[in-house]
Amino acid sequence: MRLLGIAAVAGFTALLVFAVSGLPAYGDPHAPAHRERSAAGTAVAGTYYLQNAYRDARTPNMVTVVLADYRSWDTLGEVVVVFASGLACYFVLRRRPLP
C-alpha cells in the first residue's frame, strides 16, 4: 500500500514537471497573455477588459467591472460554492453527540 502511494506521488510530480516545462518564461513579453491579438486575429480577453472596462460598465474600478460585469455568473457560482461549504461545516459542527 505504501509503495502504491509513493508511486502515485511520483507520477503526479512527473505530470506537474511536464506541465510546467511547457509554460513561457517568467516575464516573457511574447507570452500569449501579453499579446493584444490571438493567432486568429481576435482581441485577447485581457486586452479587451483593459480597453473597454469603463465604456462597457461606467465604473472606474476595473476589478469591480471584471468581477461584477464580465464574470458575474462565474463569481456567483463561486459564492454559492463557498456558501454551501460553510453551511455544510455549520451543520456538521453543530451535530449533537449520540446519547
MDAnalysis code that builds the backbone (N, CA, C; Angstrom):
import MDAnalysis as mda
import numpy as np

u = mda.Universe.empty(297, n_residues=99, atom_resindex=np.repeat(np.arange(99), 3), trajectory=True)
u.add_TopologyAttr("name", ["N", "CA", "C"] * 99)
u.add_TopologyAttr("resid", np.arange(1, 100))
u.add_TopologyAttr("resname", ["MET", "ARG", "LEU", "LEU", "GLY", "ILE", "ALA", "ALA", "VAL", "ALA", "GLY", "PHE", "THR", "ALA", "LEU", "LEU", "VAL", "PHE", "ALA", "VAL", "SER", "GLY", "LEU", "PRO", "ALA", "TYR", "GLY", "ASP", "PRO", "HIS", "ALA", "PRO", "ALA", "HIS", "ARG", "GLU", "ARG", "SER", "ALA", "ALA", "GLY", "THR", "ALA", "VAL", "ALA", "GLY", "THR", "TYR", "TYR", "LEU", "GLN", "ASN", "ALA", "TYR", "ARG", "ASP", "ALA", "ARG", "THR", "PRO", "ASN", "MET", "VAL", "THR", "VAL", "VAL", "LEU", "ALA", "ASP", "TYR", "ARG", "SER", "TRP", "ASP", "THR", "LEU", "GLY", "GLU", "VAL", "VAL", "VAL", "VAL", "PHE", "ALA", "SER", "GLY", "LEU", "ALA", "CYS", "TYR", "PHE", "VAL", "LEU", "ARG", "ARG", "ARG", "PRO", "LEU", "PRO"])
u.atoms.positions = np.array([
    [0.826, -1.192, 0.000],
    [0.000, 0.000, 0.000],
    [0.870, 1.255, 0.000],
    [1.935, 1.212, 0.794],
    [2.824, 2.367, 0.865],
    [3.515, 2.598, -0.478],
    [3.888, 1.512, -1.145],
    [4.545, 1.621, -2.445],
    [3.598, 2.235, -3.477],
    [2.333, 1.904, -3.400],
    [1.341, 2.483, -4.305],
    [1.224, 3.992, -4.086],
    [1.245, 4.439, -2.825],
    [1.184, 5.872, -2.528],
    [2.403, 6.611, -3.046],
    [3.576, 6.016, -2.866],
    [4.812, 6.641, -3.355],
    [4.793, 6.722, -4.878],
    [4.314, 5.666, -5.536],
    [4.222, 5.679, -6.994],
    [3.235, 6.742, -7.478],
    [2.119, 6.902, -6.772],
    [1.131, 7.916, -7.155],
    [1.711, 9.321, -7.009],
    [2.417, 9.576, -5.915],
    [3.025, 10.897, -5.709],
    [4.105, 11.155, -6.760],
    [4.925, 10.142, -7.063],
    [5.969, 10.301, -8.073],
    [5.360, 10.561, -9.449],
    [4.283, 9.854, -9.781],
    [3.610, 10.072, -11.062],
    [3.003, 11.461, -11.162],
    [2.385, 11.909, -10.087],
    [1.787, 13.241, -10.082],
    [2.872, 14.315, -10.182],
    [3.992, 14.108, -9.496],
    [5.107, 15.052, -9.579],
    [5.653, 15.115, -10.998],
    [5.794, 13.974, -11.634],
    [6.270, 13.950, -13.021],
    [5.288, 14.671, -13.949],
    [3.998, 14.493, -13.727],
    [2.991, 15.177, -14.528],
    [3.083, 16.693, -14.352],
    [3.262, 17.149, -13.120],
    [3.392, 18.588, -12.869],
    [4.649, 19.163, -13.506],
    [5.771, 18.450, -13.405],
    [7.017, 18.929, -14.020],
    [6.847, 19.011, -15.535],
    [6.199, 18.012, -16.125],
    [5.954, 18.039, -17.565],
    [5.066, 19.224, -17.953],
    [4.022, 19.494, -17.176],
    [3.104, 20.594, -17.484],
    [3.791, 21.944, -17.340],
    [4.594, 22.109, -16.308],
    [5.264, 23.381, -16.065],
    [6.351, 23.643, -17.109],
    [6.948, 22.599, -17.657],
    [8.014, 22.797, -18.637],
    [7.490, 23.431, -19.926],
    [6.201, 23.374, -20.170],
    [5.627, 23.975, -21.361],
    [5.215, 25.423, -21.199],
    [5.345, 25.975, -20.005],
    [4.955, 27.363, -19.766],
    [6.014, 28.318, -20.305],
    [5.606, 29.528, -20.707],
    [6.613, 30.504, -21.143],
    [7.447, 30.983, -19.954],
    [8.609, 31.537, -20.246],
    [9.493, 32.040, -19.196],
    [8.826, 33.195, -18.451],
    [9.179, 33.355, -17.192],
    [8.616, 34.428, -16.365],
    [8.988, 35.784, -16.965],
    [8.008, 36.626, -17.202],
    [8.238, 37.961, -17.742],
    [8.444, 38.002, -19.239],
    [8.196, 36.914, -19.939],
    [8.385, 36.867, -21.389],
    [7.388, 37.804, -22.066],
    [7.868, 38.841, -22.770],
    [6.927, 39.774, -23.403],
    [6.173, 39.170, -24.585],
    [6.622, 38.029, -25.080],
    [5.953, 37.387, -26.216],
    [5.032, 36.252, -25.777],
    [4.794, 36.137, -24.484],
    [3.888, 35.110, -23.971],
    [2.463, 35.406, -24.436],
    [1.633, 34.387, -24.574],
    [0.257, 34.613, -25.042],
    [-0.537, 35.607, -24.188],
    [-0.263, 35.684, -22.915],
    [-1.012, 36.595, -22.058],
    [-0.698, 38.062, -22.356],
    [0.433, 38.333, -22.995],
    [0.826, 39.713, -23.269],
    [0.535, 40.151, -24.690],
    [-0.047, 39.289, -25.460],
    [-0.371, 39.648, -26.841],
    [-1.677, 40.433, -26.876],
    [-1.770, 41.352, -27.831],
    [-3.018, 42.101, -27.996],
    [-3.982, 41.364, -28.907],
    [-3.475, 40.516, -29.754],
    [-4.318, 39.748, -30.666],
    [-3.929, 38.285, -30.589],
    [-4.912, 37.409, -30.739],
    [-4.642, 35.975, -30.747],
    [-4.135, 35.568, -32.130],
    [-3.818, 34.304, -32.297],
    [-3.344, 33.814, -33.590],
    [-4.420, 33.957, -34.662],
    [-5.695, 33.934, -34.256],
    [-6.794, 34.078, -35.211],
    [-7.085, 35.535, -35.542],
    [-6.407, 36.480, -34.878],
    [-6.606, 37.893, -35.163],
    [-7.642, 38.564, -34.290],
    [-8.254, 37.836, -33.356],
    [-9.246, 38.436, -32.466],
    [-8.563, 38.989, -31.222],
    [-9.203, 39.939, -30.562],
    [-8.631, 40.548, -29.364],
    [-8.602, 39.545, -28.221],
    [-7.513, 39.539, -27.478],
    [-7.393, 38.690, -26.300],
    [-8.261, 39.303, -25.202],
    [-8.866, 38.458, -24.357],
    [-9.827, 38.929, -23.362],
    [-9.222, 39.982, -22.433],
    [-8.011, 39.779, -21.937],
    [-7.397, 40.743, -21.017],
    [-7.235, 42.119, -21.641],
    [-6.846, 42.146, -22.900],
    [-6.709, 43.421, -23.603],
    [-8.069, 44.085, -23.763],
    [-9.077, 43.290, -24.079],
    [-10.422, 43.851, -24.220],
    [-10.890, 44.468, -22.904],
    [-10.650, 43.758, -21.796],
    [-11.066, 44.280, -20.490],
    [-10.396, 45.616, -20.206],
    [-9.106, 45.707, -20.456],
    [-8.378, 46.939, -20.175],
    [-8.871, 48.104, -21.025],
    [-9.155, 47.847, -22.275],
    [-9.530, 48.928, -23.183],
    [-10.995, 49.340, -23.068],
    [-11.874, 48.452, -22.650],
    [-13.304, 48.739, -22.708],
    [-14.031, 48.679, -21.375],
    [-13.331, 48.542, -20.266],
    [-14.000, 48.377, -18.977],
    [-14.867, 49.585, -18.627],
    [-14.328, 50.760, -18.740],
    [-15.118, 51.939, -18.372],
    [-16.255, 52.175, -19.369],
    [-16.000, 51.983, -20.633],
    [-17.031, 52.216, -21.648],
    [-18.200, 51.248, -21.483],
    [-17.911, 49.993, -21.140],
    [-18.974, 48.993, -21.014],
    [-19.785, 49.142, -19.740],
    [-19.158, 49.512, -18.623],
    [-19.851, 49.479, -17.337],
    [-19.983, 50.831, -16.651],
    [-19.272, 51.822, -17.120],
    [-19.290, 53.163, -16.494],
    [-18.890, 53.101, -15.020],
    [-17.943, 52.230, -14.711],
    [-17.418, 52.097, -13.353],
    [-15.912, 52.284, -13.416],
    [-15.336, 53.201, -12.622],
    [-13.897, 53.455, -12.725],
    [-13.015, 52.347, -12.148],
    [-13.574, 51.479, -11.317],
    [-12.791, 50.410, -10.710],
    [-12.823, 49.191, -11.618],
    [-11.680, 48.880, -12.234],
    [-11.627, 47.794, -13.211],
    [-11.865, 46.430, -12.581],
    [-11.426, 46.229, -11.338],
    [-11.641, 44.948, -10.674],
    [-13.137, 44.700, -10.498],
    [-13.870, 45.723, -10.120],
    [-15.317, 45.600, -9.969],
    [-15.969, 45.271, -11.301],
    [-15.518, 45.894, -12.365],
    [-16.095, 45.635, -13.683],
    [-15.862, 44.181, -14.094],
    [-14.645, 43.694, -13.895],
    [-14.338, 42.324, -14.309],
    [-15.133, 41.320, -13.475],
    [-15.178, 41.498, -12.152],
    [-15.863, 40.527, -11.291],
    [-17.378, 40.643, -11.360],
    [-17.902, 41.850, -11.432],
    [-19.353, 42.022, -11.353],
    [-20.038, 42.059, -12.712],
    [-19.318, 42.418, -13.771],
    [-19.959, 42.505, -15.082],
    [-19.516, 41.388, -16.026],
    [-18.236, 41.314, -16.293],
    [-17.770, 40.330, -17.269],
    [-17.852, 38.909, -16.738],
    [-17.532, 38.696, -15.470],
    [-17.503, 37.343, -14.907],
    [-18.578, 37.156, -13.839],
    [-19.700, 37.788, -13.990],
    [-20.711, 37.777, -12.927],
    [-21.248, 36.377, -12.641],
    [-21.540, 35.581, -13.662],
    [-22.075, 34.243, -13.407],
    [-21.026, 33.351, -12.762],
    [-19.776, 33.489, -13.174],
    [-18.706, 32.709, -12.563],
    [-18.528, 33.103, -11.100],
    [-18.566, 34.412, -10.821],
    [-18.435, 34.882, -9.442],
    [-19.612, 34.412, -8.599],
    [-20.819, 34.435, -9.162],
    [-21.984, 33.935, -8.434],
    [-21.820, 32.455, -8.113],
    [-21.318, 31.682, -9.049],
    [-21.081, 30.265, -8.795],
    [-20.072, 30.040, -7.679],
    [-18.998, 30.837, -7.662],
    [-18.004, 30.712, -6.603],
    [-18.603, 31.061, -5.239],
    [-19.433, 32.087, -5.191],
    [-20.068, 32.485, -3.934],
    [-21.007, 31.390, -3.449],
    [-21.740, 30.769, -4.352],
    [-22.653, 29.684, -3.971],
    [-21.869, 28.502, -3.412],
    [-20.741, 28.166, -4.024],
    [-19.926, 27.049, -3.535],
    [-19.386, 27.355, -2.137],
    [-18.883, 28.567, -1.925],
    [-18.353, 28.934, -0.609],
    [-19.477, 28.937, 0.430],
    [-20.653, 29.439, 0.075],
    [-21.782, 29.446, 0.995],
    [-22.220, 28.035, 1.346],
    [-22.300, 27.155, 0.334],
    [-22.714, 25.770, 0.586],
    [-21.704, 25.047, 1.465],
    [-20.415, 25.273, 1.252],
    [-19.422, 24.601, 2.098],
    [-19.466, 25.142, 3.519],
    [-19.688, 26.437, 3.676],
    [-19.837, 26.999, 5.023],
    [-21.060, 26.453, 5.731],
    [-22.156, 26.324, 5.000],
    [-23.376, 25.762, 5.570],
    [-23.176, 24.296, 5.959],
    [-22.480, 23.534, 5.131],
    [-22.199, 22.133, 5.461],
    [-21.328, 22.038, 6.714],
    [-20.322, 22.894, 6.828],
    [-19.472, 22.895, 8.026],
    [-20.298, 23.234, 9.267],
    [-21.194, 24.184, 9.126],
    [-22.041, 24.560, 10.261],
    [-22.877, 23.379, 10.734],
    [-23.520, 22.679, 9.799],
    [-24.379, 21.564, 10.180],
    [-23.583, 20.390, 10.723],
    [-22.376, 20.158, 10.209],
    [-21.552, 19.074, 10.718],
    [-21.067, 19.407, 12.137],
    [-20.664, 20.637, 12.378],
    [-20.102, 21.005, 13.665],
    [-21.163, 21.160, 14.766],
    [-22.401, 21.394, 14.393],
    [-23.428, 21.577, 15.426],
    [-24.162, 20.294, 15.762],
    [-23.745, 19.179, 15.184],
    [-24.385, 17.893, 15.492],
    [-24.259, 17.599, 16.974],
    [-25.305, 17.062, 17.503],
    [-25.321, 16.674, 18.932],
    [-24.754, 15.265, 19.055],
    [-23.989, 14.992, 20.085],
    [-23.475, 13.626, 20.270],
    [-24.631, 12.669, 20.606],
    [-24.457, 11.432, 20.187],
    [-25.481, 10.430, 20.448],
    [-25.509, 10.101, 21.960],
    [-26.714, 9.885, 22.527],
    [-26.785, 9.593, 23.967],
    [-26.272, 8.222, 24.313],
])
